């Protein structure tokens, strides 16, 4: 079991999730159950799966949940690009979120590699 609050990648994912929620707050009301909902679920899934994996009893399970978290990050990446192309969020906000996603993906892959080597 890992101390969740000490996992830098989890903290970064939490910051990302907050930024995503703020970015979609002004989406049109007709997107509430469409893209807005999908984006929020993907964003929340990233730190949630890191947390679930950190709470598991062995490294193999932790790696599995880190992989799920990474999948959610790629899903979120796609949705943010789409939201920008649909002019729902600005290029500036989109780039900020995409940069954070990229950083989290690199950190997650690094943590997986470290866990496999130990």
C-alpha positions as a printed Julia matrix, in Angstrom:
118×3 Matrix{Float64}:
   0.0    0.0     0.0
   1.26   3.47   -0.89
   0.7    6.8     0.84
  -1.65   8.44   -1.63
  -1.01  12.03   -0.61
   2.72  11.53   -1.19
   2.24  10.28   -4.76
   3.27  13.23   -6.9
   1.42  11.87   -9.94
  -1.83  11.64   -7.94
  -1.46  15.25   -6.78
  -0.83  16.39  -10.37
  -3.88  14.43  -11.54
  -6.02  16.12   -8.9
  -4.87  19.56  -10.11
  -5.66  18.52  -13.69
  -9.15  17.39  -12.71
  -9.91  20.73  -11.05
  -8.7   22.6   -14.13
 -10.86  20.4   -16.36
 -13.96  21.02  -14.23
 -13.33  24.76  -14.42
 -12.84  24.57  -18.2
 -16.13  22.8   -18.88
 -18.19  24.89  -16.44
 -19.23  27.22  -19.25
 -20.02  24.6   -21.88
 -23.47  24.95  -23.41
 -26.3   23.42  -21.39
 -27.1   20.99  -24.22
 -23.65  19.42  -23.7
 -24.31  18.65  -20.02
 -25.06  14.98  -20.7
 -22.77  14.71  -23.71
 -19.2   15.87  -23.99
 -19.2   17.69  -20.64
 -20.14  14.52  -18.79
 -17.61  12.42  -20.72
 -14.81  14.91  -20.06
 -15.55  15.05  -16.34
 -15.7   11.25  -16.03
 -12.39  10.83  -17.87
 -10.7   13.48  -15.74
 -11.95  12.04  -12.44
 -10.94   8.54  -13.55
  -7.26   9.5   -13.73
  -6.6   10.24  -10.03
  -9.28   7.78   -8.94
  -7.55   4.83  -10.59
  -4.17   5.93   -9.26
  -5.76   6.0    -5.8
  -7.41   2.62   -6.2
  -4.16   1.06   -7.37
  -2.2    2.65   -4.54
  -4.63   1.09   -2.09
  -4.23  -2.42   -3.44
  -2.16  -5.09   -1.75
   0.42  -5.8    -4.41
   2.48  -4.1    -7.09
   0.88  -6.02   -9.96
  -2.54  -4.6    -9.08
  -1.1   -1.1    -8.71
   0.45  -1.33  -12.18
  -2.89  -2.53  -13.57
  -4.73   0.52  -12.2
  -1.98   2.86  -13.39
  -2.63   1.43  -16.86
  -6.33   2.16  -16.54
  -5.49   5.69  -15.4
  -3.32   6.12  -18.49
  -6.16   4.94  -20.7
  -8.4    7.57  -19.14
  -5.77  10.23  -19.76
  -5.71   9.39  -23.47
  -9.5    9.48  -23.53
  -9.45  12.91  -21.87
  -6.79  14.09  -24.3
  -9.03  13.19  -27.24
 -12.05  14.9   -25.69
 -10.15  18.11  -24.96
  -8.87  18.25  -28.54
 -12.44  17.74  -29.76
 -13.8   20.43  -27.43
 -11.23  22.85  -28.8
 -12.08  21.96  -32.41
 -15.76  22.56  -31.58
 -14.8   25.98  -30.12
 -16.07  24.99  -26.69
 -12.73  25.83  -25.05
  -9.97  28.17  -26.14
  -6.65  27.04  -27.54
  -4.94  28.48  -24.46
  -7.03  26.45  -22.01
  -6.8   23.38  -24.24
  -3.01  23.62  -24.39
  -2.73  24.03  -20.63
  -4.81  20.91  -20.03
  -3.05  18.92  -22.76
   0.35  19.81  -21.31
  -0.74  18.57  -17.88
  -2.08  15.36  -19.41
   1.22  14.78  -21.21
   3.15  15.32  -17.98
   0.9   12.9   -16.07
   1.22  10.26  -18.81
   5.01  10.47  -18.62
   4.94  10.27  -14.83
   2.6    7.29  -14.88
   4.74   5.41  -17.39
   7.79   6.21  -15.28
   6.11   4.92  -12.13
   5.03   1.72  -13.92
   8.61   1.18  -15.1
   9.97   1.79  -11.6
   7.46  -0.6   -10.03
   8.26  -3.32  -12.56
  12.0   -3.01  -11.91
  11.69  -3.28   -8.12
